[in-house]
Amino acid sequence: MSQPDLCPACGAANDCTLADPRTADRACWCFGVSIDPAVLEALPDELRNAACLCPRCAQVEAQLQAAKRPIA
């Protein structure tokens, strides 16, 4: 059984704000990125839609870093 705060692909913390009751009223980091559908399709059926992937497994770390950079 998957845990909502752990990545179903690697088991690391997924930093999902929705999985934490203290931050469930905030948008998750995944709302601001584009995850390649092929990444999701590569997951076994039983792991899909069970919990957020972590940024590394979702292959969006570069997108998150770009979003943190100040606009010059």
Biopython code that builds the backbone (N, CA, C, O; Angstrom):
import numpy as np
from Bio.PDB.StructureBuilder import StructureBuilder

atoms = [
    (1, "MET", "N", (0.850, -1.184, 0.000)),
    (1, "MET", "CA", (0.000, 0.000, 0.000)),
    (1, "MET", "C", (0.893, 1.243, 0.000)),
    (1, "MET", "O", (1.868, 1.315, 0.747)),
    (2, "SER", "N", (0.554, 2.209, -0.834)),
    (2, "SER", "CA", (1.366, 3.418, -0.923)),
    (2, "SER", "C", (0.994, 4.408, 0.175)),
    (2, "SER", "O", (-0.113, 4.390, 0.712)),
    (3, "GLN", "N", (1.952, 5.268, 0.486)),
    (3, "GLN", "CA", (1.713, 6.335, 1.451)),
    (3, "GLN", "C", (1.641, 7.635, 0.671)),
    (3, "GLN", "O", (2.463, 7.845, -0.221)),
    (4, "PRO", "N", (0.698, 8.513, 0.964)),
    (4, "PRO", "CA", (0.517, 9.734, 0.178)),
    (4, "PRO", "C", (1.700, 10.695, 0.221)),
    (4, "PRO", "O", (1.833, 11.543, -0.662)),
    (5, "ASP", "N", (2.565, 10.577, 1.237)),
    (5, "ASP", "CA", (3.699, 11.490, 1.341)),
    (5, "ASP", "C", (4.994, 10.914, 0.781)),
    (5, "ASP", "O", (6.044, 11.549, 0.866)),
    (6, "LEU", "N", (4.924, 9.700, 0.201)),
    (6, "LEU", "CA", (6.106, 9.060, -0.365)),
    (6, "LEU", "C", (5.927, 8.819, -1.862)),
    (6, "LEU", "O", (4.836, 8.493, -2.330)),
    (7, "CYS", "N", (7.003, 8.983, -2.586)),
    (7, "CYS", "CA", (7.003, 8.751, -4.025)),
    (7, "CYS", "C", (6.750, 7.269, -4.291)),
    (7, "CYS", "O", (7.440, 6.418, -3.730)),
    (8, "PRO", "N", (5.768, 6.946, -5.138)),
    (8, "PRO", "CA", (5.503, 5.531, -5.410)),
    (8, "PRO", "C", (6.604, 4.866, -6.239)),
    (8, "PRO", "O", (6.678, 3.638, -6.287)),
    (9, "ALA", "N", (7.450, 5.652, -6.884)),
    (9, "ALA", "CA", (8.510, 5.082, -7.717)),
    (9, "ALA", "C", (9.762, 4.740, -6.924)),
    (9, "ALA", "O", (10.348, 3.675, -7.117)),
    (10, "CYS", "N", (10.184, 5.652, -6.016)),
    (10, "CYS", "CA", (11.451, 5.421, -5.300)),
    (10, "CYS", "C", (11.301, 5.327, -3.787)),
    (10, "CYS", "O", (12.228, 4.877, -3.112)),
    (11, "GLY", "N", (10.167, 5.736, -3.236)),
    (11, "GLY", "CA", (9.942, 5.663, -1.798)),
    (11, "GLY", "C", (10.432, 6.856, -1.004)),
    (11, "GLY", "O", (10.275, 6.894, 0.216)),
    (12, "ALA", "N", (11.037, 7.853, -1.693)),
    (12, "ALA", "CA", (11.505, 9.063, -1.007)),
    (12, "ALA", "C", (10.323, 10.000, -0.725)),
    (12, "ALA", "O", (9.241, 9.840, -1.289)),
    (13, "ALA", "N", (10.548, 10.961, 0.142)),
    (13, "ALA", "CA", (9.524, 11.981, 0.404)),
    (13, "ALA", "C", (9.210, 12.706, -0.894)),
    (13, "ALA", "O", (10.117, 13.079, -1.637)),
    (14, "ASN", "N", (7.920, 12.906, -1.169)),
    (14, "ASN", "CA", (7.532, 13.542, -2.427)),
    (14, "ASN", "C", (7.236, 15.036, -2.280)),
    (14, "ASN", "O", (6.937, 15.704, -3.270)),
    (15, "ASP", "N", (7.316, 15.562, -1.074)),
    (15, "ASP", "CA", (7.076, 16.988, -0.805)),
    (15, "ASP", "C", (5.685, 17.449, -1.236)),
    (15, "ASP", "O", (5.499, 18.618, -1.575)),
    (16, "CYS", "N", (4.715, 16.548, -1.228)),
    (16, "CYS", "CA", (3.346, 16.889, -1.603)),
    (16, "CYS", "C", (2.684, 17.662, -0.467)),
    (16, "CYS", "O", (2.539, 17.141, 0.639)),
    (17, "THR", "N", (2.282, 18.902, -0.736)),
    (17, "THR", "CA", (1.628, 19.700, 0.304)),
    (17, "THR", "C", (0.239, 19.155, 0.629)),
    (17, "THR", "O", (-0.245, 19.321, 1.749)),
    (18, "LEU", "N", (-0.394, 18.513, -0.331)),
    (18, "LEU", "CA", (-1.738, 17.982, -0.102)),
    (18, "LEU", "C", (-1.725, 16.761, 0.815)),
    (18, "LEU", "O", (-2.736, 16.453, 1.446)),
    (19, "ALA", "N", (-0.599, 16.066, 0.893)),
    (19, "ALA", "CA", (-0.491, 14.875, 1.733)),
    (19, "ALA", "C", (-0.246, 15.215, 3.196)),
    (19, "ALA", "O", (-0.371, 14.349, 4.062)),
    (20, "ASP", "N", (0.098, 16.455, 3.478)),
    (20, "ASP", "CA", (0.397, 16.888, 4.841)),
    (20, "ASP", "C", (-0.754, 17.757, 5.338)),
    (20, "ASP", "O", (-1.001, 18.823, 4.772)),
    (21, "PRO", "N", (-1.459, 17.332, 6.375)),
    (21, "PRO", "CA", (-2.604, 18.114, 6.869)),
    (21, "PRO", "C", (-2.242, 19.556, 7.228)),
    (21, "PRO", "O", (-3.098, 20.439, 7.173)),
    (22, "ARG", "N", (-0.978, 19.801, 7.595)),
    (22, "ARG", "CA", (-0.559, 21.157, 7.966)),
    (22, "ARG", "C", (-0.476, 22.089, 6.762)),
    (22, "ARG", "O", (-0.566, 23.307, 6.912)),
    (23, "THR", "N", (-0.305, 21.520, 5.563)),
    (23, "THR", "CA", (-0.148, 22.347, 4.356)),
    (23, "THR", "C", (-1.168, 21.995, 3.274)),
    (23, "THR", "O", (-1.036, 22.438, 2.133)),
    (24, "ALA", "N", (-2.174, 21.210, 3.619)),
    (24, "ALA", "CA", (-3.143, 20.717, 2.628)),
    (24, "ALA", "C", (-3.933, 21.826, 1.945)),
    (24, "ALA", "O", (-4.560, 21.590, 0.912)),
    (25, "ASP", "N", (-3.913, 23.039, 2.511)),
    (25, "ASP", "CA", (-4.642, 24.144, 1.887)),
    (25, "ASP", "C", (-3.796, 24.880, 0.839)),
    (25, "ASP", "O", (-4.265, 25.837, 0.224)),
    (26, "ARG", "N", (-2.555, 24.434, 0.638)),
    (26, "ARG", "CA", (-1.661, 25.057, -0.350)),
    (26, "ARG", "C", (-1.572, 24.192, -1.603)),
    (26, "ARG", "O", (-1.741, 22.975, -1.540)),
    (27, "ALA", "N", (-1.307, 24.827, -2.730)),
    (27, "ALA", "CA", (-1.124, 24.084, -3.977)),
    (27, "ALA", "C", (0.171, 23.285, -3.916)),
    (27, "ALA", "O", (1.178, 23.756, -3.387)),
    (28, "CYS", "N", (0.137, 22.097, -4.451)),
    (28, "CYS", "CA", (1.329, 21.241, -4.494)),
    (28, "CYS", "C", (2.288, 21.765, -5.559)),
    (28, "CYS", "O", (1.867, 22.421, -6.511)),
    (29, "TRP", "N", (3.577, 21.473, -5.394)),
    (29, "TRP", "CA", (4.593, 21.869, -6.374)),
    (29, "TRP", "C", (4.252, 21.338, -7.762)),
    (29, "TRP", "O", (4.587, 21.963, -8.768)),
    (30, "CYS", "N", (3.586, 20.189, -7.816)),
    (30, "CYS", "CA", (3.304, 19.564, -9.117)),
    (30, "CYS", "C", (2.304, 20.368, -9.947)),
    (30, "CYS", "O", (2.208, 20.161, -11.156)),
    (31, "PHE", "N", (1.555, 21.284, -9.318)),
    (31, "PHE", "CA", (0.586, 22.095, -10.053)),
    (31, "PHE", "C", (1.276, 23.083, -10.990)),
    (31, "PHE", "O", (0.662, 23.558, -11.946)),
    (32, "GLY", "N", (2.543, 23.397, -10.726)),
    (32, "GLY", "CA", (3.255, 24.405, -11.508)),
    (32, "GLY", "C", (4.259, 23.854, -12.500)),
    (32, "GLY", "O", (5.065, 24.611, -13.043)),
    (33, "VAL", "N", (4.229, 22.547, -12.751)),
    (33, "VAL", "CA", (5.176, 21.942, -13.684)),
    (33, "VAL", "C", (4.438, 21.097, -14.710)),
    (33, "VAL", "O", (3.249, 20.811, -14.566)),
    (34, "SER", "N", (5.157, 20.708, -15.734)),
    (34, "SER", "CA", (4.625, 19.813, -16.758)),
    (34, "SER", "C", (5.341, 18.482, -16.651)),
    (34, "SER", "O", (6.546, 18.396, -16.890)),
    (35, "ILE", "N", (4.605, 17.449, -16.293)),
    (35, "ILE", "CA", (5.183, 16.107, -16.194)),
    (35, "ILE", "C", (4.898, 15.377, -17.498)),
    (35, "ILE", "O", (3.754, 15.299, -17.947)),
    (36, "ASP", "N", (5.948, 14.847, -18.091)),
    (36, "ASP", "CA", (5.826, 14.107, -19.340)),
    (36, "ASP", "C", (4.902, 12.905, -19.120)),
    (36, "ASP", "O", (5.150, 12.108, -18.215)),
    (37, "PRO", "N", (3.850, 12.758, -19.918)),
    (37, "PRO", "CA", (2.945, 11.615, -19.752)),
    (37, "PRO", "C", (3.670, 10.269, -19.815)),
    (37, "PRO", "O", (3.218, 9.304, -19.199)),
    (38, "ALA", "N", (4.778, 10.187, -20.542)),
    (38, "ALA", "CA", (5.530, 8.930, -20.634)),
    (38, "ALA", "C", (6.093, 8.524, -19.270)),
    (38, "ALA", "O", (6.226, 7.335, -18.981)),
    (39, "VAL", "N", (6.425, 9.514, -18.430)),
    (39, "VAL", "CA", (6.930, 9.224, -17.086)),
    (39, "VAL", "C", (5.837, 8.531, -16.278)),
    (39, "VAL", "O", (6.101, 7.553, -15.579)),
    (40, "LEU", "N", (4.617, 9.037, -16.375)),
    (40, "LEU", "CA", (3.497, 8.447, -15.637)),
    (40, "LEU", "C", (3.128, 7.085, -16.203)),
    (40, "LEU", "O", (2.819, 6.161, -15.450)),
    (41, "GLU", "N", (3.158, 6.954, -17.512)),
    (41, "GLU", "CA", (2.815, 5.681, -18.154)),
    (41, "GLU", "C", (3.833, 4.590, -17.838)),
    (41, "GLU", "O", (3.510, 3.405, -17.921)),
    (42, "ALA", "N", (5.055, 4.971, -17.479)),
    (42, "ALA", "CA", (6.090, 3.999, -17.150)),
    (42, "ALA", "C", (5.865, 3.352, -15.781)),
    (42, "ALA", "O", (6.447, 2.311, -15.477)),
    (43, "LEU", "N", (5.021, 3.971, -14.963)),
    (43, "LEU", "CA", (4.714, 3.393, -13.651)),
    (43, "LEU", "C", (3.803, 2.179, -13.810)),
    (43, "LEU", "O", (2.935, 2.175, -14.683)),
    (44, "PRO", "N", (3.984, 1.164, -12.994)),
    (44, "PRO", "CA", (3.036, 0.050, -13.010)),
    (44, "PRO", "C", (1.631, 0.555, -12.676)),
    (44, "PRO", "O", (1.482, 1.516, -11.921)),
    (45, "ASP", "N", (0.621, -0.074, -13.222)),
    (45, "ASP", "CA", (-0.771, 0.362, -13.019)),
    (45, "ASP", "C", (-1.119, 0.575, -11.554)),
    (45, "ASP", "O", (-1.815, 1.531, -11.214)),
    (46, "GLU", "N", (-0.637, -0.317, -10.677)),
    (46, "GLU", "CA", (-1.020, -0.227, -9.267)),
    (46, "GLU", "C", (-0.388, 0.974, -8.556)),
    (46, "GLU", "O", (-0.819, 1.330, -7.459)),
    (47, "LEU", "N", (0.621, 1.600, -9.160)),
    (47, "LEU", "CA", (1.258, 2.771, -8.549)),
    (47, "LEU", "C", (0.739, 4.092, -9.113)),
    (47, "LEU", "O", (0.976, 5.147, -8.524)),
    (48, "ARG", "N", (0.046, 4.051, -10.227)),
    (48, "ARG", "CA", (-0.476, 5.286, -10.827)),
    (48, "ARG", "C", (-1.616, 5.846, -9.995)),
    (48, "ARG", "O", (-2.456, 5.103, -9.489)),
    (49, "ASN", "N", (-1.635, 7.152, -9.862)),
    (49, "ASN", "CA", (-2.686, 7.867, -9.131)),
    (49, "ASN", "C", (-2.783, 7.459, -7.666)),
    (49, "ASN", "O", (-3.823, 7.655, -7.038)),
    (50, "ALA", "N", (-1.704, 6.891, -7.114)),
    (50, "ALA", "CA", (-1.705, 6.494, -5.714)),
    (50, "ALA", "C", (-1.103, 7.583, -4.832)),
    (50, "ALA", "O", (-1.546, 7.787, -3.701)),
    (51, "ALA", "N", (-0.091, 8.282, -5.350)),
    (51, "ALA", "CA", (0.587, 9.347, -4.613)),
    (51, "ALA", "C", (1.418, 10.139, -5.603)),
    (51, "ALA", "O", (1.705, 9.665, -6.703)),
    (52, "CYS", "N", (1.805, 11.348, -5.212)),
    (52, "CYS", "CA", (2.664, 12.164, -6.075)),
    (52, "CYS", "C", (4.039, 11.522, -6.219)),
    (52, "CYS", "O", (4.567, 10.931, -5.276)),
    (53, "LEU", "N", (4.598, 11.646, -7.393)),
    (53, "LEU", "CA", (5.996, 11.310, -7.589)),
    (53, "LEU", "C", (6.831, 12.386, -6.910)),
    (53, "LEU", "O", (6.339, 13.491, -6.679)),
    (54, "CYS", "N", (8.074, 12.086, -6.589)),
    (54, "CYS", "CA", (8.974, 13.127, -6.110)),
    (54, "CYS", "C", (9.465, 13.906, -7.342)),
    (54, "CYS", "O", (9.373, 13.393, -8.457)),
    (55, "PRO", "N", (9.982, 15.123, -7.169)),
    (55, "PRO", "CA", (10.444, 15.902, -8.320)),
    (55, "PRO", "C", (11.481, 15.175, -9.166)),
    (55, "PRO", "O", (11.492, 15.326, -10.387)),
    (56, "ARG", "N", (12.359, 14.384, -8.534)),
    (56, "ARG", "CA", (13.383, 13.673, -9.295)),
    (56, "ARG", "C", (12.753, 12.619, -10.196)),
    (56, "ARG", "O", (13.071, 12.557, -11.383)),
    (57, "CYS", "N", (11.871, 11.796, -9.656)),
    (57, "CYS", "CA", (11.230, 10.750, -10.458)),
    (57, "CYS", "C", (10.277, 11.341, -11.500)),
    (57, "CYS", "O", (10.080, 10.761, -12.568)),
    (58, "ALA", "N", (9.691, 12.490, -11.185)),
    (58, "ALA", "CA", (8.822, 13.160, -12.154)),
    (58, "ALA", "C", (9.626, 13.858, -13.245)),
    (58, "ALA", "O", (9.069, 14.319, -14.241)),
    (59, "GLN", "N", (10.943, 13.930, -13.047)),
    (59, "GLN", "CA", (11.867, 14.547, -13.994)),
    (59, "GLN", "C", (11.539, 16.029, -14.239)),
    (59, "GLN", "O", (11.522, 16.502, -15.375)),
    (60, "VAL", "N", (11.281, 16.738, -13.136)),
    (60, "VAL", "CA", (10.924, 18.154, -13.237)),
    (60, "VAL", "C", (11.813, 19.050, -12.373)),
    (60, "VAL", "O", (11.478, 20.213, -12.150)),
    (61, "GLU", "N", (12.926, 18.533, -11.890)),
    (61, "GLU", "CA", (13.790, 19.342, -11.023)),
    (61, "GLU", "C", (14.236, 20.634, -11.707)),
    (61, "GLU", "O", (14.282, 21.683, -11.065)),
    (62, "ALA", "N", (14.563, 20.575, -12.988)),
    (62, "ALA", "CA", (14.991, 21.786, -13.708)),
    (62, "ALA", "C", (13.866, 22.808, -13.772)),
    (62, "ALA", "O", (14.114, 24.007, -13.640)),
    (63, "GLN", "N", (12.638, 22.352, -13.971)),
    (63, "GLN", "CA", (11.491, 23.269, -14.007)),
    (63, "GLN", "C", (11.307, 23.967, -12.662)),
    (63, "GLN", "O", (11.023, 25.164, -12.608)),
    (64, "LEU", "N", (11.470, 23.216, -11.587)),
    (64, "LEU", "CA", (11.299, 23.802, -10.253)),
    (64, "LEU", "C", (12.403, 24.814, -9.962)),
    (64, "LEU", "O", (12.139, 25.866, -9.381)),
    (65, "GLN", "N", (13.635, 24.506, -10.360)),
    (65, "GLN", "CA", (14.736, 25.443, -10.147)),
    (65, "GLN", "C", (14.525, 26.715, -10.959)),
    (65, "GLN", "O", (14.790, 27.813, -10.468)),
    (66, "ALA", "N", (14.055, 26.581, -12.186)),
    (66, "ALA", "CA", (13.799, 27.752, -13.038)),
    (66, "ALA", "C", (12.710, 28.626, -12.430)),
    (66, "ALA", "O", (12.780, 29.852, -12.516)),
    (67, "ALA", "N", (11.716, 28.014, -11.822)),
    (67, "ALA", "CA", (10.621, 28.773, -11.217)),
    (67, "ALA", "C", (11.084, 29.564, -9.994)),
    (67, "ALA", "O", (10.476, 30.575, -9.644)),
    (68, "LYS", "N", (12.162, 29.109, -9.340)),
    (68, "LYS", "CA", (12.675, 29.790, -8.145)),
    (68, "LYS", "C", (13.583, 30.956, -8.483)),
    (68, "LYS", "O", (13.822, 31.817, -7.636)),
    (69, "ARG", "N", (14.094, 31.001, -9.711)),
    (69, "ARG", "CA", (15.027, 32.074, -10.099)),
    (69, "ARG", "C", (14.285, 33.407, -10.210)),
    (69, "ARG", "O", (13.180, 33.462, -10.751)),
    (70, "PRO", "N", (14.885, 34.464, -9.706)),
    (70, "PRO", "CA", (14.252, 35.785, -9.848)),
    (70, "PRO", "C", (14.279, 36.240, -11.300)),
    (70, "PRO", "O", (15.222, 35.957, -12.039)),
    (71, "ILE", "N", (13.247, 36.938, -11.687)),
    (71, "ILE", "CA", (13.189, 37.486, -13.056)),
    (71, "ILE", "C", (14.019, 38.750, -13.091)),
    (71, "ILE", "O", (13.804, 39.662, -12.292)),
    (72, "ALA", "N", (14.967, 38.811, -14.011)),
    (72, "ALA", "CA", (15.880, 39.958, -14.087)),
    (72, "ALA", "C", (15.291, 41.083, -14.893)),
    (72, "ALA", "O", (15.928, 42.124, -15.056)),
]
sb = StructureBuilder()
sb.init_structure("model")
sb.init_model(0)
sb.init_chain("A")
sb.init_seg("    ")
for serial, (resi, resn, name, xyz) in enumerate(atoms, 1):
    if name == "N":
        sb.init_residue(resn, " ", resi, " ")
    sb.init_atom(name, np.array(xyz, "f"), 0.0, 1.0, " ", f" {name:<3s}", serial, name[0])
structure = sb.get_structure()
